[in-house]
Amino acid sequence: MARHNREGSGADQHGYEYTVGYQPDWLRLVKVTRLLDSGRQSTKTLFRNPHDRQEADPGDRVRTSIVSPSLGLDVEVSVYDPSEQVTRIRLACLVDTPQGAQEEIEFVIEGALPSGS
């Protein structure tokens, strides 16, 4: 039986804080890709599950939330996956920049945590 979601946190390349709601028996890590002030793109690990193995069955839904109040970001992804085939989800979001423009931020949600047995 799947366990309840947990919460973790992390900061991106610009110092914005995020809260990640995640399934402890599915999620490995969340990466964030943003543009730097130089115009180059940078990818950073935002959050890594402190556990490296499943303690229980992850259940039939993959569900992850990412929230950053300072960016006005509050999203949740839920995917029905009864056969446990989903290993990665790419999520792109538009956020307002301090300069008044919009920037696309990409999150890569990696899962498929190995079985505990």
C-alpha positions as CSV (number, residue, x, y, z in Angstrom):
1,M,0.0,0.0,0.0
2,A,1.3,3.4,-1.0
3,R,2.5,5.8,1.8
4,H,1.4,9.4,2.1
5,N,3.4,12.1,0.3
6,R,6.3,13.8,2.0
7,E,7.7,17.3,1.6
8,G,11.2,18.5,0.8
9,S,12.7,21.7,-0.2
10,G,15.5,23.3,-2.3
11,A,16.6,26.4,-4.0
12,D,17.3,27.1,-7.7
13,Q,20.2,28.8,-9.5
14,H,18.7,32.3,-8.6
15,G,18.1,31.5,-5.0
16,Y,14.3,31.0,-5.2
17,E,13.0,28.5,-2.7
18,Y,10.7,25.6,-3.6
19,T,8.7,23.0,-1.6
20,V,8.4,19.6,-3.3
21,G,5.6,17.3,-2.4
22,Y,6.6,13.8,-3.4
23,Q,5.9,10.0,-3.1
24,P,8.7,8.6,-0.8
25,D,8.6,5.3,-2.6
26,W,8.8,6.6,-6.2
27,L,10.7,9.9,-6.5
28,R,14.5,9.9,-6.9
29,L,15.1,13.6,-7.5
30,V,13.8,16.8,-9.1
31,K,16.0,18.9,-11.4
32,V,15.4,22.5,-12.4
33,T,16.6,24.2,-15.6
34,R,16.7,28.0,-15.8
35,L,18.4,30.7,-17.8
36,L,21.3,32.4,-16.0
37,D,21.9,36.2,-16.3
38,S,24.6,35.4,-18.9
39,G,22.0,33.9,-21.1
40,R,23.3,30.4,-20.7
41,Q,21.1,27.5,-19.5
42,S,21.8,25.8,-16.2
43,T,20.4,22.6,-14.7
44,K,20.6,22.0,-10.9
45,T,19.3,19.3,-8.6
46,L,16.5,21.0,-6.7
47,F,15.7,18.1,-4.4
48,R,16.9,14.5,-3.8
49,N,14.9,11.9,-1.9
50,P,16.9,11.0,1.2
51,H,16.0,7.3,0.8
52,D,17.5,5.3,-2.0
53,R,15.0,2.4,-1.9
54,Q,11.3,1.8,-1.7
55,E,9.9,0.8,1.7
56,A,6.4,0.1,0.2
57,D,4.6,-0.2,-3.1
58,P,4.4,3.3,-4.7
59,G,0.8,2.8,-5.7
60,D,-0.8,3.3,-9.1
61,R,-0.5,7.1,-9.4
62,V,2.7,9.2,-9.8
63,R,2.1,12.5,-8.0
64,T,4.5,15.4,-7.4
65,S,3.9,19.0,-6.5
66,I,6.3,22.0,-6.8
67,V,5.5,25.3,-5.1
68,S,7.5,28.5,-5.0
69,P,5.4,31.4,-3.5
70,S,8.1,34.0,-4.5
71,L,7.7,33.0,-8.1
72,G,3.9,32.5,-7.9
73,L,4.3,28.9,-8.8
74,D,2.0,26.2,-7.5
75,V,1.7,23.1,-9.7
76,E,0.9,19.4,-9.2
77,V,1.4,16.5,-11.7
78,S,-0.6,13.3,-11.3
79,V,-0.1,10.4,-13.7
80,Y,-2.1,7.1,-13.6
81,D,0.6,4.4,-13.8
82,P,-0.8,1.0,-12.6
83,S,2.0,-0.9,-14.3
84,E,4.8,1.2,-12.8
85,Q,6.2,2.2,-16.2
86,V,6.7,5.9,-15.7
87,T,10.4,6.7,-14.9
88,R,10.6,10.5,-15.7
89,I,8.3,13.4,-16.2
90,R,9.3,16.7,-17.8
91,L,7.3,19.8,-16.8
92,A,7.7,23.2,-18.2
93,C,6.2,26.3,-16.5
94,L,6.1,30.0,-17.3
95,V,6.9,32.4,-14.4
96,D,7.2,36.2,-14.3
97,T,10.7,37.5,-13.9
98,P,11.6,40.6,-11.7
99,Q,12.1,42.5,-15.0
100,G,8.5,41.9,-15.9
101,A,9.1,39.3,-18.7
102,Q,8.2,35.7,-18.6
103,E,10.7,32.8,-18.3
104,E,10.2,29.1,-18.9
105,I,11.5,26.9,-16.2
106,E,11.8,23.2,-16.8
107,F,11.6,20.6,-14.1
108,V,12.6,17.0,-14.6
109,I,11.0,14.7,-12.1
110,E,12.9,11.4,-11.9
111,G,11.4,8.4,-10.2
112,A,11.4,4.6,-10.4
113,L,13.1,4.2,-7.0
114,P,14.5,0.6,-6.7
115,S,12.6,-2.0,-4.7
116,G,13.7,-2.4,-1.1
117,S,14.0,-6.2,-1.4
